[in-house]
Each structure stands twice: as structure tokens, then as C-alpha cells.
Amino acid sequence: MSTFDTRTNQVLGEVAAGVDPHWSAPGSGHRYVLVANSGSSTVSVVALDC
């Protein structure tokens, strides 16, 4: 997973999710992102440092 600045399209950082991640959704209060990993049938929870 990559995070980027939408104004400049500059990549700010990268975080490993799971095997074959495909879908993501914001978590409660936009403090984390849920990522569905179709290759491992798991969900990764990625905390946002806001």
C-alpha cells in the first residue's frame, strides 16, 4: 500500500498489507484503513498517522 500527497502525487510512504491486496475502505474516524487480501483470505488493518 502506498500513501501519497494528492496535490503533488508524491509518494509519502509504503506499508506492506497482505497477500494480493485488492480492496480498501476507511475505518472509523478515518484513523485506519481496512485492506482485503484475496490471496490469503485475510484483512489487514493499517493505522494512519494523522
Secondary structure as the mmCIF struct_conf table of DSSP 4:
data_model
#
loop_
_struct_conf.conf_type_id
_struct_conf.id
_struct_conf.beg_label_comp_id
_struct_conf.beg_label_asym_id
_struct_conf.beg_label_seq_id
_struct_conf.end_label_comp_id
_struct_conf.end_label_asym_id
_struct_conf.end_label_seq_id
STRN STRN1 SER A 2 ASP A 5
TURN_TY1_P TURN_TY1_P1 THR A 6 ASN A 9
STRN STRN2 GLN A 10 GLU A 14
BEND BEND1 VAL A 19 ASP A 20
STRN STRN3 PRO A 21 PRO A 26
HELX_RH_3T_P HELX_RH_3T_P1 SER A 28 HIS A 30
BEND BEND2 ARG A 31 ARG A 31
STRN STRN4 TYR A 32 ASN A 37
TURN_TY1_P TURN_TY1_P2 SER A 38 SER A 41
STRN STRN5 THR A 42 ALA A 47
#
